[in-house]
Each structure stands twice: as structure tokens, then as C-alpha cells.
């Protein structure tokens, strides 16, 4: 059974999402950022009998699923279609039967806390971080609206729901790594970028190391999702190893 997260179910939503999972951390972070009454992100709980076993969030047709297991894939697929989901992201094993797999990659986790890097600083200017992301990832500015990105990221930074670490060279922002989602168990690193003009100098490793050290200092397990398997070696050098797979599926009605 899937139920909308009305106010009386918010404590159950928080409890379900405070487990050591990438997408649990994402949904928890969305809840902490927007709450259940914003109209920007909607939340649902998945039940097994009377016990909540998972959560779903959705905004603008893009949904996230966090659960240990799916007991009724047909019900879940029908719900996603009825709720207007176009895509759903989750750990890879949860997506079978929900639609056509669009993309997938590895979930990596660090097991050992590195030393903090005193030369890496918290971000002074999100505008500079935006420019770095645009320079580092082709099509970034076309996919992401700056005003929405800035409003959400700045809110999360102010309320300790996210972190951003940067390195500058000669006054120019050269590399950045962020913790974009976290709950009480897990911290998800993302938006890791190094300006093409400064690559090959170990700057990316330094910002990732600082974000990783910060996660460990808070008692959190640091994880990162990658699309390109070629990045596995880079993250291995930062202390990360594969622990699972993630995926994104185009939601389609179940044939069952």
C-alpha cells in the first residue's frame, strides 16, 4: 500500500528515510528542505501491512524511490503512472518492472576517514560554483535553471543541509565538491567538478577528500553516484569502492 505523507505520517517518513541508503538520504533532504506542504515536492510512504518500508518523492514528473524491497511491483508501477511520474531514480534492483532503463551507474562508498585538507575552503560564492559546473559539464546550463538551483542550494547551505568545498588558483575557482544530500546515516557527494584548465593537478581529489572527511566527522557514511565507470579509478584514489548500482527508468505501465 502507498499512502500520501499527510502531517500525521511525517514522523514515519522521517524514520523510514533515516537509514543508510543513497535515496533515503535524498528524500530526507528534500523533506527537510521543502516539507510536505510546499506543493513543490510531494512525498508518499510505502507500507507492508501496517509497517512503512519505503518512501517516494516526486516533483515535475521526476520521482525518487527509496526502499529495501518492492513487494508489489505492479502496484508501484500503477501508482507512479497515476501520480504523473515520467522518470524514477532508485537503487538498480528496485527498477525492474517499472519501465525502460534510461541510465545507470555505480554507487561508491568510502570506508576510511581521510585527513582534512586545510587548503580547501567552504564556498564563498555560489555564482562562481555555478560557472564552474557550466564549464565542467556540457549542457549543464541548459538542463538546470540557475534561479531554482541557486535558491535551493543556498537554502540548504544556510540550514546545514548541504556543504560545498572549493579550491581556487590565483583567485580563480578551480575545483569544487559538495555534499548535496544527507540524513543521520549517510552523506551523498555530488556536483564534483574541476575546471578543464586545471585538471590533472590533483585538485579534484583534494575537494573530494575534504567533503569525505567532513562526512566522517559528522558520523555519516559518505557515498557518491557515478555514471561513467571511467571515474571509478579516480574515486578509488579518494578511498571509494563500489557497493551497489543505481538507475533511472522511464516510467511505463506494468504489463502484469
C-alpha atoms as one frame of an Amber mdcrd trajectory, in Angstrom:
protein
   0.000   0.000   0.000   1.176   3.516  -0.838  -0.085   6.477   1.174   0.401
  10.208   0.749   2.567  11.700   3.515  -0.097  13.691   5.349   1.077  15.540
   8.505   0.294  12.647  10.838   2.627  10.419   8.783   5.591  12.814   8.750
   7.326  11.157  11.699   7.056   7.806   9.909   8.528   9.406   6.782  11.474
  10.742   8.792  12.089   7.368  10.416  11.957   5.494   7.114  14.353   7.916
   5.451  16.930   7.923   8.246  18.598   4.723   7.082  21.913   4.130   5.369
  20.773   4.485   1.772  21.563   6.943  -1.003  17.971   7.618  -1.971  16.757
   7.575   1.615  19.190  10.456   2.199  17.951  12.272  -0.904  14.272  12.053
   0.089  15.083  13.035   3.676  16.988  16.067   2.386  14.073  17.029   0.141
  11.725  16.749   3.107  13.984  18.895   5.296  14.234  21.485   2.521  10.589
  21.719   1.441   8.387  19.938   3.982   5.273  18.075   2.932   3.042  21.093
   2.340   5.118  23.169  -0.107   3.488  21.931  -3.298   6.987  21.749  -4.807
   7.860  18.180  -3.804   5.301  15.533  -2.854   6.022  12.562  -0.590   4.489
   9.126  -0.122   5.123   6.162   2.163   5.212   2.531   1.061   3.682   0.113
   3.562   3.940  -3.611   4.130   0.823  -4.204   6.144   0.999  -1.517   8.829
   4.788  -1.109   8.633   6.375   1.638   6.495   9.146   0.072   4.394   9.966
   2.821   1.900   9.342   6.308   0.616   8.739   8.092  -2.673   9.209  11.738
  -3.619   8.119  13.455  -6.788   8.396  16.847  -8.454   7.698  17.834 -12.035
   7.456  14.245 -13.210  10.827  13.266 -11.722  10.422  10.756  -8.901  12.769
   9.135  -6.387  12.197   5.754  -4.758  13.873   4.576  -1.541  13.127   1.135
  -0.139  14.822  -2.084   0.845  12.460  -4.060  -1.380   9.341  -3.791  -3.533
   6.652  -6.260  -2.544   4.185  -5.361  -5.307   5.831  -4.029  -8.457   2.506
  -3.843 -10.315   1.006  -1.612  -7.618   4.109   0.589  -7.608   4.131   0.920
 -11.400   0.425   1.794 -11.444   0.934   4.359  -8.688   3.845   6.038 -10.485
   1.829   6.327 -13.682  -1.219   7.696 -11.863   0.939  10.198  -9.957   2.390
  11.596 -13.181   5.898  10.185 -12.902   7.920  10.382 -16.106  11.140   9.026
 -14.627  12.080   7.343 -11.370  15.516   7.021  -9.786  16.367   4.292  -7.279
  18.839   1.586  -6.497  19.047  -0.541  -9.621  17.395  -3.679  -8.188  14.180
  -1.748  -7.446  13.568  -0.636 -11.040  12.782  -3.980 -12.665   9.214  -3.901
 -13.933   8.800  -0.133 -13.590   9.860   0.930 -17.085  12.648   1.233 -19.603
  16.061   1.792 -18.038  17.437   5.113 -19.292  20.735   5.241 -17.461  22.576
   3.558 -14.638  25.872   3.584 -12.819  27.719   2.639  -9.668  27.212   3.595
  -6.033  30.586   4.084  -4.333  31.329   4.390  -0.626  34.378   5.398   1.398
  35.174   3.234   4.412  38.115   5.139   5.920  38.159   8.745   7.050  40.868
  10.806   5.314  42.707  13.729   6.855  41.091  17.115   6.359  42.726  19.482
   3.870  43.265  22.909   5.407  43.700  24.431   1.950  40.138  23.578   0.909
  37.548  26.159   1.927  33.780  26.351   2.109  32.308  28.067  -0.937  32.219
  31.866  -0.819  30.182  32.378  -3.993  27.578  30.029  -5.400  27.595  32.074
  -8.592  31.226  31.039  -9.094  30.327  27.413  -8.358  27.596  27.639 -10.993
  30.067  28.941 -13.564  32.452  26.112 -12.691  29.722  23.498 -13.163  28.759
  25.021 -16.502  32.392  24.970 -17.649  32.890  21.393 -16.447  29.722  19.686
 -17.719  28.436  20.114 -21.247  24.787  21.176 -21.347  24.584  21.846 -17.602
  23.101  25.319 -18.023  20.504  24.005 -20.476  19.312  21.278 -18.097  19.295
  23.215 -14.830  17.616  26.552 -14.136  20.027  28.862 -12.346  17.432  30.587
 -10.158  15.958  27.301  -8.897  19.428  25.789  -8.390  20.655  28.844  -6.500
  17.570  29.158  -4.301  17.629  25.505  -3.235  21.405  25.225  -2.775  21.720
  28.462  -0.804  18.814  27.438   1.447  20.401  24.056   2.124  23.777  25.636
   2.909  22.222  28.112   5.336  20.403  25.337   7.178  23.331  22.852   7.218
  21.506  20.522   4.818  24.338  20.676   2.285  28.021  21.596   2.092  30.264
  22.878  -0.689  34.075  22.828  -0.653  36.258  24.718  -3.110  39.834  25.324
  -4.198  40.964  28.442  -6.037  44.127  29.064  -8.040  45.316  32.646  -8.488
  41.911  33.934  -7.407  40.010  31.720  -9.841  37.725  28.902  -8.692  39.352
  25.719  -9.948  37.576  22.810  -8.235  34.559  22.090  -6.050  32.892  19.129
  -4.365  29.607  19.167  -2.485  27.520  17.128  -0.109  24.087  17.657  -1.644
  22.000  15.223   0.388  22.343  13.831   3.887  20.333  12.253   6.653  21.518
  10.974  10.034  23.313   7.994   8.468  24.564   8.921   5.021  26.073  11.844
   3.083  25.812  11.909  -0.727  28.618  13.696  -2.562  27.747  15.303  -5.895
  28.500  18.325  -8.102  32.178  17.328  -8.160  33.847  19.485 -10.774  37.262
  20.775 -11.817  37.735  23.478 -14.422  39.211  21.917 -17.598  42.114  24.371
 -17.397  43.153  22.958 -14.001  42.679  19.236 -14.430  45.478  16.790 -13.780
  46.777  18.678 -10.740  45.031  16.696  -8.014  42.623  19.500  -7.136  39.508
  17.389  -7.552  40.895  14.751  -5.218  41.550  17.413  -2.598  37.997  18.784
  -2.625  36.504  15.266  -2.605  38.785  14.361   0.294  37.612  17.377   2.280
  33.931  16.605   1.665  34.583  12.975   2.622  36.400  13.996   5.815  33.512
  16.292   6.733  31.007  13.453   6.316  33.032  11.161   8.571  33.435  13.936
  11.149  29.636  14.054  11.388  29.370  10.286  11.820  27.968   9.843   8.298
  28.820   7.263   5.635  29.989   9.142   2.511  28.734   7.837  -0.840  28.828
   9.045  -4.424  26.943   8.039  -7.584  28.780   7.882 -10.905  27.538   7.371
 -14.450  30.916   6.924 -16.108  32.741   3.776 -14.979  35.940   5.522 -16.036
  35.615   7.612 -12.864  35.943   4.513 -10.664  39.736   4.818 -10.611  39.579
   8.493  -9.610  37.272   7.758  -6.703  39.307   4.690  -5.724  42.190   7.122
  -5.273  39.907   9.087  -2.938  39.137   5.966  -0.887  35.855   4.900  -2.510
  34.806   1.424  -3.628  31.692   0.106  -5.436  28.899  -1.079  -3.142  25.909
  -1.152  -5.495  24.216   0.195  -8.593  21.723   2.982  -9.213  19.457   3.577
 -12.165  16.858   5.825 -13.737  13.885   4.369 -15.573  11.286   5.868 -17.867
   8.046   5.006 -16.109   5.719   2.724 -18.064   2.515   0.912 -17.068   3.088
  -2.587 -15.736   2.166  -5.413 -18.093   1.170  -7.636 -15.180
